[in-house]
């Protein structure tokens, strides 16, 4: 019986002692979960507005709007690409880096070829791996078919000799 008790005590000490010292394979310098959360990096690209409503525009007449962007970061901001969701929308932007604290323009054109409501997104890719979207929307009204009605005043002026 003594052997069984001694064996049980030896086994108990063998399991308790490593648990009490417990420094091997255990890193006490790991911060708690709150400390592990990363502080968000401020986004350098600031948009004055993210959407423009053209409201009602005539069919067949391209329209344009310039979105103002600001570099709110501490280093130069590089616009890698500005891409529209379809071919009827054409963005234009400078390929030059935007200095900290300065502004630039992204000019967006829309070719109002089809009648009806439109809602287009333009994706801005910058600093190699970041992106934002801007949006244009509105309604295209159908232009009247045919030429403008005859103007009697013009015919009268043509007959006059000055």
Secondary structure, 3 states (H helix, E strand, C coil): CHHHHHHHHHHHHHHHHHHHHCCCCCCCCCCCHHHHCCCCCCCCEEECCCEEEEEEEECCCCEEEEEEEEECCCCCECEEEEEECCCCEEEEECCCCECCCCEEEEEEEECCCCCEEEEEEEEEEECCCEEEEEEEEEEEECCCCCCCCCCHHHHHHHHCCC
